[in-house]
Amino acid sequence: MKKISLLLALIIMAVSCMATLGDLSVAAASSNITMISTNPAESCIDSMNISFHATLGYTNCKVQYTTQDDTSWSKAKWQTGTYETYGANASTNPFYNKSTKSNTGSTITQTPTFLDYAVTLVDLIPDTKYMYRIYDGSAYSDVYKFKTAGAESWSFVVTGDFHQYYDGYGVNRAGNGTKAVNAAISLASQLNEPEVAHIVSIGDVAAWGYTYTQWESIFRQSYIKEYPWINANGNHDGMDSNASGYTVSNKYNTIVHNFPKNGYSGQVGNCFWFIYNYVMFVTVDFNDNTSKAVTWAKQVCDQNKGKYKYLILVNHVSAISKYNANFNSSYFWNNWHGFCDQYHVDLVLTGDHHVYMRSKPIYNAAVVSNYSASNPDATVYLTNDSSDGERGSSTDVSSKIGTSSILASHYFRYEVSGSTADISSVLVNVTPDKITTRFVYYENKSGYTGSASSSFYQGAVSGHSNFYYGDTSYVYPSDHGFTGTIGPEVPGENFSVASGYTSQVTIDAAKGFIYEQDYKKLTKESFLQTVNGTNIAVRQKDGTLIAASNAVVSTGCYAESRSSKNNVVQTLKIVVRGDVTGDGKFTTSDYIAIKRSLAGKYTLDGAFYQAADTDGDGTVSANDYAKIKAHFKGK
């Protein structure tokens, strides 16, 4: 009996230990982490942003991440971030103490409090699938995924206008939007297009932006776990109340995301730009009709000239009005068409009108009739339809937009079947020579009786009942002066000593060291002058990337020569002769370390032993001690 009891105790202990090690995905997800989403960093080739909220007091949350093929998480890394506190104070927490609807539809006063975390993962491998989870100090969140830029071709999905209400509402608005997104994702596979890499929302994803639970419902949608996404602020996303006379703000969209902080004053974190492969996306706020927005967008394009092959502008309000079949003069067209012409915007993604509209190629407010790959200087304005299954257009405006001289095609269910339950998305495929767009839509009958364009009969989406696709169209890249590279990975090269530095730098690849001249204060900039390599990364001893050119490089740091897609070709430890302690300075501590080592009271090894071997004879001796001491004393 005692043996059995002992055996049971050992089994319980083993299971307990296993629960604290390795992959903890079997454990219950942390209840202290919510609102997780992956957002693009400024450059998605090697970086990605993560946003999440944590319970007040959970100030040590961090992200664990690794490549998706590392199923045991054995190669995982950790990244901390920053957070802002939103407590029980309505003056500093815009979500706090506001009347809204609960998830069952009852009227409540919401009082959410939280820490708003922002984390940026850097130095990622291009064209690589990653996974991550949030650790709150005792438990992990669910696993989320993303893929870095770097592929020659890829796809993304356009969604929005699903106006998520409360969970118990009769129509599952966000769920309908998810059906359309998933249909577009499947369509990419069905048509053998490159897989979807990210999601672009044109806004109005929440019914009332100030309602915290609506955002929580949005971030529970399945595609949020699988793809990075952006959301252009819509009028519903910015609503500060559900009463008439409400005002629109950008604060809710900003707080629930971690978009690049490269916007202009008053719009940081809400208006932003990012580059995914060779496409630059510029996202603007429909509610800011000041010249600051256009001035900022021009500066962004000027600063990034040569870095992008396509330019896509994202905004909530449509450039074309469904009511008069002409340019929407109320906001977007008046403020932005001149910018689109001047900077040769290739594609504009908008929404708001709850109908699908695709313009003909437009330049200088006129249709470009000979638009083609050889004559691409025009902008295509695309208005995404509603996707909530309830709030499509309830007005038959087909007599207007059906005869429009500037529209190439349009769709809304009311015109076809008298239903306002529009559920749709757009699948976008990007290649170096053209962008292909396809409209994906729900209809509960296989054929049309209405007057929609015959182009919408192209086919059904396999595996998604009553989803169809059509209106395949093309956007060609204008000349943006692109100087980047597109295509397969360019192999990297091993390190070598740069010309003119052979007397002060040596490389011993067999031992894995780069030796820099004695007593030379080294910065990243001066180090890179002494060696040849490709796409070189210089890191601290703990692996942190050294970004600043004037940052000190010391003994124990290391350098990587990498391919064009950041795959490491060669890694060498850096040895600065005389910097024995590895602090980047030359002080008494360095020769004292040698003295203690010679007396058997201190152990020098690795790069630090090499740094103490000032004469390079392979051993650390009294001569090395005397040499460093003499240098320190100026002899």
LOPA-559861 format. One line per 10 residues: number of its first residue (from 1); their letters; for each residue y, z, x of C-alpha. Coordinates in nm, 4 decimals. Layout:
% residues N
NUM) A) Y:Z:X; ...
***
This chain:
% residues 635
1) MKKISLLLAL) 0.0000:0.0000:0.0000; 0.2391:0.0887:0.2824; 0.1668:-0.2466:0.4486; 0.2400:-0.4313:0.1245; 0.5633:-0.2377:0.0772; 0.6646:-0.3131:0.4333; 0.5848:-0.6819:0.3859; 0.7941:-0.6977:0.0694; 1.0816:-0.5282:0.2460; 1.0651:-0.7807:0.5290
11) IIMAVSCMAT) 1.0609:-1.0702:0.2828; 1.3637:-0.9320:0.1015; 1.5463:-0.8890:0.4320; 1.4602:-1.2434:0.5372; 1.5826:-1.3894:0.2106; 1.9000:-1.1834:0.2400; 1.9612:-1.3139:0.5911; 1.8939:-1.6720:0.4843; 2.1543:-1.6387:0.2119; 2.4185:-1.5738:0.4746
21) LGDLSVAAAS) 2.3238:-1.8614:0.7036; 2.3229:-2.2389:0.6946; 2.3908:-2.4333:0.3787; 2.5101:-2.1980:0.1074; 2.5329:-2.4663:-0.1578; 2.2584:-2.2926:-0.3545; 2.4795:-1.9883:-0.4027; 2.7194:-1.9600:-0.6923; 3.0486:-2.1365:-0.6222; 3.3482:-1.9183:-0.5472
31) SNITMISTNP) 3.5315:-1.8099:-0.8612; 3.8448:-1.7516:-0.6544; 3.9018:-2.1177:-0.5643; 4.0244:-2.3719:-0.8209; 4.2253:-2.6934:-0.8499; 4.0611:-2.8581:-0.5478; 4.1563:-3.2183:-0.4793; 4.1578:-3.4547:-0.1847; 4.4878:-3.6322:-0.1276; 4.5795:-3.8938:0.1327
41) AESCIDSMNI) 4.7476:-3.7932:0.4550; 5.0234:-4.0119:0.5942; 4.7653:-4.2108:0.7883; 4.4187:-4.2093:0.6338; 4.2522:-4.3667:0.9359; 4.1941:-4.0258:1.0955; 4.3501:-3.7658:0.8615; 4.3166:-3.6401:0.5054; 4.4955:-3.3751:0.2969; 4.3292:-3.1104:0.0825
51) SFHATLGYTN) 4.4901:-2.9053:-0.1941; 4.3508:-2.6003:-0.3726; 4.4573:-2.2791:-0.5419; 4.3191:-1.9351:-0.4634; 4.3327:-1.5980:-0.6334; 4.6213:-1.3797:-0.5155; 4.5156:-1.1794:-0.2123; 4.2776:-1.4437:-0.0769; 4.4961:-1.5225:0.2208; 4.2261:-1.6241:0.4681
61) CKVQYTTQDD) 4.0734:-1.9215:0.2903; 3.9726:-2.2135:0.5101; 3.8053:-2.5518:0.4883; 3.4655:-2.6259:0.6390; 3.4054:-2.9976:0.6879; 3.1566:-3.2362:0.8455; 3.0202:-3.5878:0.8063; 2.8039:-3.6492:0.5011; 2.4961:-3.7195:0.7119; 2.5150:-3.3652:0.8526
71) TSWSKAKWQT) 2.3280:-3.2207:0.5557; 2.2626:-2.8875:0.7296; 2.6339:-2.8458:0.8157; 2.5226:-2.7732:1.1736; 2.8108:-2.9779:1.3199; 3.0724:-2.8514:1.0766; 3.4251:-2.7650:1.1861; 3.6810:-2.5330:1.0318; 4.0446:-2.5904:0.9434; 4.2991:-2.3444:0.8124
81) GTYETYGANA) 4.6177:-2.4364:0.6306; 4.9307:-2.2904:0.4804; 4.9930:-2.1417:0.1387; 5.2750:-2.0506:-0.0957; 5.2560:-1.7578:-0.3353; 5.3128:-1.8071:-0.7078; 5.3072:-1.4597:-0.8585; 5.4002:-1.2962:-1.1859; 5.7605:-1.4143:-1.1808; 5.8826:-1.6938:-1.4056
91) STNPFYNKST) 6.1834:-1.7618:-1.1815; 5.9584:-1.8558:-0.8866; 5.6408:-1.9603:-1.0676; 5.7190:-2.2475:-1.3082; 5.3812:-2.2109:-1.4821; 5.4310:-1.8427:-1.5617; 5.5142:-1.6869:-1.8994; 5.5228:-2.0089:-2.1044; 5.3965:-2.0725:-2.4547; 5.1209:-2.3322:-2.4682
101) KSNTGSTITQ) 4.7706:-2.3982:-2.6017; 4.4542:-2.2243:-2.4885; 4.1357:-2.4244:-2.4321; 4.0405:-2.3476:-2.7925; 4.3733:-2.4639:-2.9320; 4.5317:-2.1290:-3.0107; 4.8902:-2.0600:-2.9107; 4.9108:-1.8353:-2.6048; 5.1548:-1.7264:-2.3385; 5.0055:-1.8425:-2.0094
111) TPTFLDYAVT) 5.0389:-1.6216:-1.7018; 4.8625:-1.7973:-1.4116; 4.9196:-1.6553:-1.0632; 4.7794:-1.8098:-0.7478; 4.8152:-1.9060:-0.3836; 4.8856:-2.2779:-0.3419; 4.7038:-2.3938:-0.0268; 4.7749:-2.7102:0.1710; 4.5320:-2.8161:0.4456; 4.5347:-3.1292:0.6626
121) LVDLIPDTKY) 4.2196:-3.2431:0.8401; 4.3061:-3.4370:1.1559; 4.1315:-3.6332:1.4260; 3.8684:-3.7652:1.1869; 3.6489:-4.0634:1.2663; 3.7652:-4.3849:1.0946; 3.5506:-4.5523:0.8303; 3.3372:-4.2409:0.7962; 3.2174:-4.0403:0.4971; 3.2989:-3.6693:0.5083
131) MYRIYDGSAY) 3.2238:-3.3680:0.2926; 3.3961:-3.0316:0.2766; 3.4001:-2.6987:0.0959; 3.6413:-2.4080:0.0773; 3.5411:-2.0641:0.2057; 3.7240:-1.7689:0.0488; 3.5852:-1.5069:0.2889; 3.2638:-1.4372:0.1029; 3.1693:-1.7473:-0.0960; 3.2030:-2.1254:-0.0846
141) SDVYKFKTAG) 3.3413:-2.3698:-0.3371; 3.1481:-2.6736:-0.4539; 3.1228:-2.9633:-0.2095; 3.3862:-3.2403:-0.2183; 3.3752:-3.5780:-0.0444; 3.5982:-3.8527:0.0928; 3.5889:-4.1525:0.3223; 3.8453:-4.2248:0.5925; 4.0134:-4.5625:0.6219; 3.8940:-4.8141:0.8772
151) AESWSFVVTG) 3.6833:-5.0661:0.6880; 3.7974:-5.4260:0.6840; 3.7645:-5.4410:0.3048; 3.7481:-5.1749:0.0344; 3.8142:-5.1088:-0.3332; 4.0167:-4.8571:-0.5308; 4.0555:-4.7751:-0.9004; 4.3793:-4.7512:-1.1000; 4.3858:-4.4982:-1.3839; 4.6323:-4.2779:-1.5719
161) DFHQYYDGYG) 4.7906:-4.2174:-1.9116; 4.5020:-4.0030:-2.0335; 4.7281:-3.7124:-2.1348; 4.4713:-3.4346:-2.1013; 4.5228:-3.1794:-2.3805; 4.3151:-2.8626:-2.4212; 3.9373:-2.8699:-2.3658; 3.8465:-2.7943:-2.7260; 4.0597:-3.0752:-2.8661; 3.8721:-3.3272:-3.0799
171) VNRAGNGTKA) 3.9150:-3.6158:-2.8341; 3.8013:-3.5606:-2.4756; 4.0961:-3.7407:-2.3227; 4.0296:-3.6730:-1.9546; 3.6600:-3.7421:-2.0157; 3.7426:-4.0834:-2.1606; 3.9556:-4.1584:-1.8584; 3.6610:-4.0607:-1.6401; 3.4343:-4.3010:-1.8291; 3.6694:-4.5869:-1.7434
181) VNAAISLASQ) 3.6990:-4.4809:-1.3789; 3.3206:-4.4562:-1.3471; 3.2809:-4.7965:-1.5112; 3.5144:-4.9487:-1.2517; 3.3234:-4.7766:-0.9705; 2.9967:-4.9216:-1.1049; 3.1549:-5.2646:-1.1479; 3.2376:-5.2764:-0.7774; 2.8688:-5.2323:-0.7020; 2.7628:-5.4747:-0.9760
191) LNEPEVAHIV) 2.9847:-5.7491:-0.8316; 2.8870:-5.6679:-0.4706; 3.2428:-5.5729:-0.3890; 3.3133:-5.3124:-0.1188; 3.2666:-4.9592:-0.2489; 3.5515:-4.7641:-0.4015; 3.7351:-4.5479:-0.1468; 4.0137:-4.3801:-0.3484; 4.1811:-4.3461:-0.6891; 4.5427:-4.4306:-0.7778
201) SIGDVAAWGY) 4.6864:-4.2720:-1.0940; 5.0093:-4.4034:-1.2444; 5.0848:-4.0694:-1.4102; 5.0787:-3.8920:-1.7454; 4.7426:-3.7381:-1.6686; 4.8508:-3.4099:-1.8337; 4.9827:-3.3867:-2.1886; 5.2204:-3.1050:-2.0956; 5.2724:-3.0733:-1.7217; 5.3640:-2.7062:-1.7420
211) TYTQWESIFR) 5.0232:-2.6128:-1.8896; 4.8051:-2.4880:-1.6065; 4.4715:-2.5250:-1.7872; 4.5339:-2.8952:-1.8440; 4.5513:-2.9505:-1.4693; 4.2377:-2.7406:-1.4239; 4.0564:-2.9705:-1.6679; 4.1750:-3.2773:-1.4779; 4.0462:-3.1415:-1.1483; 3.7050:-3.0759:-1.3004
221) QSYIKEYPWI) 3.6504:-3.4500:-1.3564; 3.3569:-3.5854:-1.1561; 3.5463:-3.8462:-0.9536; 3.7843:-3.5819:-0.8163; 3.4902:-3.4438:-0.6164; 3.4046:-3.7842:-0.4748; 3.7331:-3.9564:-0.3879; 4.0872:-3.8940:-0.2620; 4.3473:-3.9547:-0.5309; 4.7195:-3.9758:-0.5918
231) NANGNHDGMD) 4.9216:-3.9275:-0.9081; 5.2673:-4.0725:-0.9654; 5.4680:-3.8214:-1.1661; 5.4832:-3.9194:-1.5341; 5.7057:-3.7903:-1.8107; 5.4180:-3.5851:-1.9552; 5.3226:-3.4524:-1.6104; 5.6745:-3.3178:-1.5731; 5.7243:-3.1641:-1.9189; 5.8595:-2.8098:-1.8935
241) SNASGYTVSN) 5.7840:-2.7306:-2.2603; 5.6254:-2.8870:-2.5667; 5.9388:-2.8497:-2.7761; 6.1840:-3.1251:-2.8572; 6.4562:-3.1605:-2.5992; 6.2209:-3.0811:-2.3123; 6.3227:-3.1719:-1.9611; 6.1103:-3.3426:-1.6978; 6.0512:-3.1966:-1.3526; 5.8549:-3.2946:-1.0427
251) KYNTIVHNFP) 5.7536:-2.9369:-0.9603; 5.4217:-2.9302:-1.1470; 5.2899:-3.2504:-0.9889; 5.3990:-3.1216:-0.6483; 5.2411:-2.7757:-0.6799; 4.8979:-2.9008:-0.7842; 4.8721:-3.1594:-0.5046; 4.9134:-3.1851:-0.1290; 5.0681:-3.5276:-0.0939; 5.2349:-3.6259:0.2348
261) KNGYSGQVGN) 5.5611:-3.4365:0.2853; 5.7552:-3.7485:0.3825; 5.9721:-3.7908:0.0733; 6.3465:-3.7461:0.0529; 6.5445:-3.4335:-0.0361; 6.4484:-3.3049:-0.3798; 6.1341:-3.5195:-0.3920; 5.9306:-3.3926:-0.0952; 5.5644:-3.3810:-0.1945; 5.6250:-3.5862:-0.5091
271) CFWFIYNYVM) 5.7628:-3.9129:-0.3717; 5.5674:-4.0138:-0.0634; 5.4127:-4.2945:0.1324; 5.0792:-4.3342:0.3075; 4.8866:-4.6071:0.4838; 4.5242:-4.6749:0.3981; 4.3854:-4.9304:0.6421; 4.6487:-5.2080:0.6358; 4.8060:-5.1280:0.2976; 5.1147:-4.9103:0.2652
281) FVTVDFNDNT) 5.1494:-4.7334:-0.0694; 5.4969:-4.6109:-0.1651; 5.5006:-4.3743:-0.4651; 5.8270:-4.3058:-0.6471; 5.9348:-4.0861:-0.9397; 6.0407:-4.2652:-1.2598; 6.2748:-3.9734:-1.3362; 6.4935:-4.0286:-1.0298; 6.7178:-4.3273:-1.0913; 6.9546:-4.2502:-0.8068
291) SKAVTWAKQV) 7.0200:-4.4799:-0.5147; 6.8611:-4.2168:-0.2874; 6.5154:-4.3271:-0.3968; 6.5695:-4.6935:-0.3099; 6.7465:-4.6045:0.0167; 6.4514:-4.3867:0.1142; 6.1992:-4.6589:0.0283; 6.3916:-4.9078:0.2434; 6.3897:-4.6645:0.5348; 6.0151:-4.6148:0.4952
301) CDQNKGKYKY) 5.9541:-4.9891:0.5138; 6.1843:-5.0337:0.8126; 6.0241:-4.7442:1.0022; 5.6727:-4.8760:0.9403; 5.7370:-5.2452:0.9932; 5.4373:-5.4074:1.1562; 5.1968:-5.1357:1.0408; 5.1003:-5.2852:0.7064; 4.9808:-5.6186:0.5748; 5.0338:-5.5362:0.2069
311) LILVNHVSAI) 5.3026:-5.3278:0.0358; 5.2165:-5.1614:-0.2976; 5.4743:-4.9716:-0.5030; 5.3475:-4.7072:-0.7500; 5.5603:-4.5749:-1.0366; 5.4956:-4.4441:-1.3855; 5.7310:-4.6570:-1.5980; 5.6452:-5.0223:-1.6547; 5.8629:-5.2985:-1.5135; 5.7951:-5.5038:-1.8268
321) SKYNANFNSS) 5.8659:-5.3939:-2.1833; 5.6022:-5.4533:-2.4494; 5.8766:-5.4515:-2.7125; 6.0775:-5.7499:-2.5953; 5.8338:-5.9247:-2.3583; 6.0953:-5.9107:-2.0863; 6.1881:-5.7008:-1.7884; 6.2241:-5.3315:-1.8712; 6.5930:-5.2786:-1.8074; 6.5895:-4.9082:-1.8957
331) YFWNNWHGFC) 6.4888:-4.7965:-1.5489; 6.2420:-4.9603:-1.3208; 6.3513:-5.3207:-1.3271; 6.7228:-5.2508:-1.2843; 6.6671:-5.0114:-0.9955; 6.3779:-5.1678:-0.8104; 6.3493:-5.5438:-0.8521; 6.6015:-5.6053:-0.5724; 6.3983:-5.3848:-0.3400; 6.0777:-5.5670:-0.4377
341) DQYHVDLVLT) 6.2368:-5.9007:-0.3486; 6.4003:-5.7839:-0.0249; 6.0917:-5.6096:0.1127; 5.8381:-5.8517:-0.0360; 5.6448:-5.5949:-0.2360; 5.3086:-5.7556:-0.3086; 5.1924:-5.5472:-0.6046; 5.3587:-5.2941:-0.8364; 5.1329:-5.0489:-1.0238; 5.2813:-4.8842:-1.3354
351) GDHHVYMRSK) 5.1836:-4.7557:-1.6803; 5.3536:-4.5663:-1.9651; 5.3489:-4.8389:-2.2334; 4.9814:-4.7878:-2.3255; 4.9035:-5.1584:-2.3063; 4.7708:-5.3702:-2.0223; 5.0150:-5.6277:-1.8909; 4.9983:-5.8400:-1.5778; 5.2995:-6.0451:-1.4842; 5.3059:-6.3840:-1.3295
361) PIYNAAVVSN) 5.4272:-6.3801:-0.9664; 5.7977:-6.2924:-0.9807; 6.0798:-6.3433:-0.7312; 6.4513:-6.3190:-0.8066; 6.3699:-6.2537:-1.1739; 6.1943:-6.5884:-1.2057; 5.8322:-6.7010:-1.2093; 5.7056:-6.8518:-0.8829; 5.5008:-7.1422:-1.0121; 5.3475:-7.2443:-0.6796
371) YSASNPDATV) 5.2384:-6.8939:-0.5777; 4.9420:-6.9094:-0.3377; 4.8118:-6.7864:-0.0041; 5.0446:-7.0336:0.1653; 5.3396:-6.9391:-0.0570; 5.2959:-6.5630:-0.1174; 5.6555:-6.4389:-0.1423; 5.6473:-6.2924:-0.4913; 5.5603:-5.9658:-0.6644; 5.2921:-5.9108:-0.9274
381) YLTNDSSDGE) 5.3829:-5.6330:-1.1732; 5.0780:-5.4694:-1.3296; 5.0979:-5.2204:-1.6179; 4.7867:-5.0086:-1.6620; 4.6685:-4.9395:-2.0179; 4.6120:-4.5973:-2.1716; 4.2728:-4.4426:-2.0989; 4.2491:-4.1333:-2.3190; 4.0768:-4.2952:-2.6175; 4.3534:-4.1904:-2.8551
391) RGSSTDVSSK) 4.7059:-4.2824:-2.7492; 4.6959:-4.6606:-2.7146; 4.9730:-4.8659:-2.8679; 4.9934:-4.8190:-3.2452; 5.2371:-5.1070:-3.2802; 5.1208:-5.4677:-3.2924; 5.3541:-5.6233:-3.0392; 5.1343:-5.9269:-2.9756; 5.3974:-6.1573:-3.1274; 5.6259:-6.0466:-2.8453
401) IGTSSILASH) 5.4117:-6.0110:-2.5355; 5.1687:-6.2835:-2.6412; 5.4425:-6.5434:-2.6011; 5.6112:-6.3947:-2.2955; 5.7101:-6.6426:-2.0276; 5.6742:-6.3834:-1.7526; 5.3336:-6.2396:-1.8501; 5.0105:-6.3924:-1.7267; 4.7926:-6.1767:-1.9541; 4.7875:-5.8671:-2.1722
411) YFRYEVSGST) 4.5506:-5.6463:-2.3733; 4.5560:-5.3539:-2.6152; 4.2873:-5.2590:-2.8663; 4.5217:-5.2505:-3.1661; 4.5691:-5.6235:-3.1329; 4.1923:-5.6817:-3.1279; 4.0422:-5.4289:-3.3671; 4.3253:-5.2232:-3.5112; 4.2175:-4.9241:-3.3041; 4.4502:-4.7246:-3.0777
421) ADISSVLVNV) 4.1588:-4.5751:-2.8822; 4.2271:-4.7575:-2.5561; 4.0022:-4.6547:-2.2659; 4.0614:-4.8615:-1.9554; 4.1113:-4.8825:-1.5793; 4.1705:-5.1474:-1.3142; 3.9384:-5.2229:-1.0244; 4.1238:-5.3412:-0.7133; 3.9479:-5.4984:-0.4150; 4.1406:-5.5383:-0.0892
431) TPDKITTRFV) 4.0555:-5.7897:0.1826; 4.2755:-5.9244:0.4633; 4.3413:-6.2528:0.2807; 4.3900:-6.1335:-0.0785; 4.3838:-5.8477:-0.3280; 4.1656:-5.8995:-0.6356; 4.2371:-5.7089:-0.9586; 4.0050:-5.6807:-1.2591; 4.0809:-5.5117:-1.5900; 3.8041:-5.2787:-1.7119
441) YYENKSGYTG) 3.8126:-5.1806:-2.0789; 3.6134:-5.0264:-2.3630; 3.5423:-5.2171:-2.6833; 3.2789:-5.1289:-2.9407; 3.1780:-5.4853:-3.0128; 3.0577:-5.7559:-2.7810; 3.2945:-6.0317:-2.8954; 3.6572:-6.0530:-2.9961; 3.7988:-6.1776:-3.3234; 4.1591:-6.1280:-3.2236
451) SASSSFYQGA) 4.3938:-6.3302:-3.0076; 4.3263:-6.1756:-2.6676; 4.2978:-6.4133:-2.3750; 3.9559:-6.5698:-2.3242; 3.9656:-6.4420:-1.9660; 3.8604:-6.1042:-2.1043; 3.5118:-6.2329:-2.1861; 3.3973:-6.2315:-1.8249; 3.1164:-5.9801:-1.8610; 2.9850:-5.6359:-1.9424
461) VSGHSNFYYG) 2.9751:-5.3446:-1.7000; 2.6099:-5.2705:-1.6356; 2.5017:-4.9203:-1.7328; 2.8249:-4.8404:-1.9171; 2.7863:-4.9028:-2.2886; 3.0645:-5.1095:-2.4474; 3.2620:-5.1488:-2.1221; 3.3703:-5.4989:-2.0251; 3.5803:-5.6574:-1.7551; 3.8092:-5.9549:-1.7305
471) DTSYVYPSDH) 4.1427:-6.0987:-1.6215; 4.0379:-6.1419:-1.2593; 4.3516:-6.2258:-1.0639; 4.4719:-6.2453:-0.7042; 4.7605:-6.1097:-0.5015; 4.8382:-6.2670:-0.1643; 5.0007:-6.0842:0.1281; 5.3598:-6.1664:0.2145; 5.4619:-6.1725:0.5784; 5.5336:-5.8089:0.6642
481) GFTGTIGPEV) 5.5171:-5.8671:1.0400; 5.1802:-5.6940:1.0618; 5.0757:-5.6341:1.4239; 4.7758:-5.4093:1.3722; 4.4092:-5.4953:1.4067; 4.1642:-5.5615:1.1272; 3.7947:-5.5928:1.1723; 3.5064:-5.4566:1.3761; 3.5395:-5.1659:1.6123; 3.6798:-5.2442:1.9579
491) PGENFSVASG) 3.4617:-5.0693:2.2182; 3.6242:-4.8095:2.4402; 3.6168:-4.7822:2.8192; 3.5334:-4.5030:3.0604; 3.8113:-4.3256:3.2466; 3.9466:-4.4554:3.5775; 4.2345:-4.3524:3.8024; 4.5577:-4.5356:3.7252; 4.7151:-4.7526:3.9924; 4.9372:-4.5531:4.2260
501) YTSQVTIDAA) 4.7629:-4.2195:4.1636; 4.4474:-4.2498:4.3759; 4.5803:-4.0027:4.6318; 4.6325:-3.7250:4.3788; 4.3645:-3.7813:4.1137; 3.9887:-3.8137:4.1459; 3.7197:-3.8567:3.8832; 3.3641:-3.7289:3.9140; 3.1922:-3.8683:3.6045; 2.8540:-3.7249:3.7089
511) KGFIYEQDYK) 2.9928:-3.3708:3.7058; 3.2222:-3.4476:3.4113; 3.5585:-3.3652:3.5708; 3.8991:-3.5207:3.6252; 4.0710:-3.3518:3.9222; 4.4492:-3.3396:3.9265; 4.6495:-3.2690:4.2432; 4.7004:-2.9074:4.3551; 4.9836:-2.7068:4.2030; 5.1127:-2.9853:3.9836
521) KLTKESFLQT) 5.2496:-2.8717:3.6482; 5.0846:-3.1080:3.4075; 5.1960:-3.2215:3.0616; 5.0151:-3.4560:2.8267; 5.2621:-3.7306:2.9136; 5.2242:-3.6899:3.2910; 4.8453:-3.6656:3.2615; 4.8206:-3.9913:3.0665; 5.0185:-4.1654:3.3419; 4.7494:-4.0804:3.5961
531) VNGTNIAVRQ) 4.4415:-4.2189:3.4205; 4.3223:-4.5324:3.2446; 4.1167:-4.5150:2.9263; 4.1226:-4.6342:2.5667; 4.2694:-4.4511:2.2691; 4.2793:-4.1313:2.4767; 4.2785:-3.7915:2.3056; 4.3682:-3.4773:2.5011; 4.2421:-3.1458:2.3670; 4.2821:-2.7755:2.4236
541) KDGTLIAASN) 3.9820:-2.5722:2.5377; 3.8938:-2.4959:2.1738; 3.9015:-2.8633:2.0759; 4.2460:-2.8639:1.9125; 4.4192:-3.1975:1.9588; 4.7257:-3.1824:2.1845; 4.9881:-3.3845:1.9994; 5.3213:-3.3198:2.1732; 5.3878:-3.5320:2.4822; 5.5542:-3.2391:2.6614
551) AVVSTGCYAE) 5.2709:-2.9920:2.5866; 5.1167:-2.8292:2.8940; 4.7725:-2.9494:2.9994; 4.5806:-2.6852:3.1929; 4.2452:-2.6346:3.3552; 3.9716:-2.6292:3.0943; 4.1384:-2.8791:2.8630; 3.9498:-3.2019:2.8222; 4.0167:-3.5684:2.7585; 3.8303:-3.8218:2.5468
561) SRSSKNNVVQ) 3.8316:-4.1980:2.5897; 3.7579:-4.3489:2.2493; 3.6966:-4.6763:2.0711; 3.9479:-4.8291:1.8316; 3.7850:-4.6255:1.5542; 3.7984:-4.2957:1.7446; 3.4320:-4.2877:1.8424; 3.4117:-4.1009:2.1745; 3.3010:-4.3091:2.4726; 3.3487:-4.0499:2.7492
571) TLKIVVRGDV) 3.4575:-3.6868:2.7658; 3.5794:-3.5270:3.0900; 3.7013:-3.1747:3.1605; 4.0420:-3.1523:3.3251; 4.0738:-2.9565:3.6501; 4.4209:-2.8740:3.7773; 4.3672:-2.7560:4.1340; 4.5137:-2.4092:4.1768; 4.5354:-2.3331:3.8038; 4.2378:-2.1002:3.8314
581) TGDGKFTTSD) 4.3079:-1.8960:3.5184; 4.3679:-2.2036:3.3009; 4.7097:-2.1012:3.1699; 4.8889:-2.4062:3.3103; 5.0937:-2.1917:3.5493; 5.0678:-2.1067:3.9198; 5.1041:-1.7323:3.9641; 4.9579:-1.4398:4.1522; 4.6878:-1.4276:3.8874; 4.5334:-1.7437:4.0299
591) YIAIKRSLAG) 4.4753:-1.6221:4.3865; 4.3871:-1.2733:4.2650; 4.1141:-1.4334:4.0492; 3.9719:-1.5962:4.3651; 3.9958:-1.2711:4.5592; 3.8061:-1.0819:4.2867; 3.5489:-1.3614:4.2695; 3.4864:-1.3406:4.6445; 3.4456:-0.9623:4.6092; 3.1866:-1.0122:4.3335
601) KYTLDGAFYQ) 3.4066:-0.8557:4.0679; 3.4880:-1.1714:3.8724; 3.2901:-1.4832:3.7857; 3.4408:-1.8290:3.8136; 3.2467:-2.1157:3.6632; 3.2870:-2.4661:3.5276; 3.6334:-2.6170:3.5464; 3.7816:-2.2859:3.6621; 3.5506:-2.2738:3.9656; 3.6516:-2.6327:4.0408
611) AADTDGDGTV) 4.0197:-2.5388:4.0141; 3.9660:-2.2583:4.2677; 3.8024:-2.5008:4.5117; 4.1395:-2.6262:4.6307; 4.0088:-2.8142:4.9353; 3.7341:-2.9835:4.7387; 3.4516:-2.8891:4.9731; 3.2288:-2.7706:4.6905; 3.2615:-2.3967:4.7479; 3.5230:-2.1321:4.6800
621) SANDYAKIKA) 3.6069:-1.9498:5.0006; 3.8683:-1.7399:5.1736; 4.0367:-2.0647:5.2768; 4.1025:-2.1456:4.9089; 4.2386:-1.7964:4.8526; 4.4689:-1.8284:5.1525; 4.5852:-2.1748:5.0493; 4.6890:-2.0703:4.6988; 4.8487:-1.7493:4.8229; 5.0470:-1.9392:5.0842
631) HFKGK) 5.1650:-2.1890:4.8216; 5.2768:-1.9077:4.5954; 5.4722:-1.7452:4.8798; 5.6336:-2.0768:4.9707; 5.4604:-2.1173:5.3087
***
